[in-house]
């Protein structure tokens, strides 16, 4: 079944969740999920993603959505519960002032 959906902004990434949910990242506006009832994409209610620069979206076989960001680390959205958690994956801050680049 095909639908034409108008999106206000640039879609940077797209992922299909384990249950068939469609997720998109709209440039500088955060994460959205397609709502079949309304035929539109609705913003996900996670303030921590509103200002995050999302670099990639990936769904896992476990039913999670991995949300990779630039500078804010990795977030995991558990589709079954709707819970968003900040992953414990260790990230490093890069200080260009201390870099050995000529």
N, C-alpha and C positions, 0 to 999 in steps of 0.2 A: 504494500500500500504506500503510495507516494503522497507527500504533502509538500506544499510550497509554504515556507515560513519566512517571514520578514524578520531580519535581525538588525537592530540599530547598533552598528559598530562593526569592527573587523573580527571575524572568528579566527583565533590563532591556533587553537587545538580542539580536537574532538575525540571523544572516547565513548564506547558503548559498554555499559555495565553488564554484569553477569545476568541481571534480570531483564536486559534489553533497554534499560534507561539510556537516553542519549544525553551526554554532558558536553558542554562547550565552554571555552574560555574566551570571553569577549575582551578585546584590548582595553586594559586599564579599568575594567568594570567588574571583574571577578568571575566566579563560576556560576553557570546556569544549567538547568536541567529542563528537558523538553516535557511539557505537560500535555498529554493527549487530550485531556478534557477541554482545555482552552485552545489547543493548537498553537501554542506559543512557548517560548523559552522563558522560564521564571528564574529570578535570582535565588541562589542558595543562601540561606540565612546564616552565613558564617562571617562575622566581622573581620576575623583574622585573615581572610582571603580577599577582602575588598581592596586593600592596598598592596597585596602581594603581587609580584611579577611572576606569573605562572609560565613555566618554561616547557612543561610537558604534562600530559594526562595519560595514565595507563590503568587499565582494569586488570585485576588478577583473577585467577581461577577460584580463589577463596571468596569472591564477591566484594572485594574492596576496590576502591578507586584511589590510585596513587597520584598525588598532586605535587609535582616537583616545582619548586620555586627558585628564584634567583635571590639569594640572600636571606630567605626566611626558612630554608630547610625543606624537609619533606613532610607533607601532611597525608594522613590516611583517612578516607571517608569510608566508613563501614556501611555499605548499602542497606544491610538488613536492619540496622538500628538507627541510621541517620546520624550517628555520632562521628564527629570529626576530631581526630587526635593529631597532635604534633608528634612526629616520629622521634624516637630516641637516637636515631642515627646521628653520629657526631659530625658536625660541620665545622669548617675552619674559616676564620675571617682572614682575608687577604689584605695586607697593608702595603699598598704600592710604594709608599714612601720608604719602606724597608727593603724593597726588592733590589736585587743585584742586576739591574738592567741598564745597559749603557745606551 
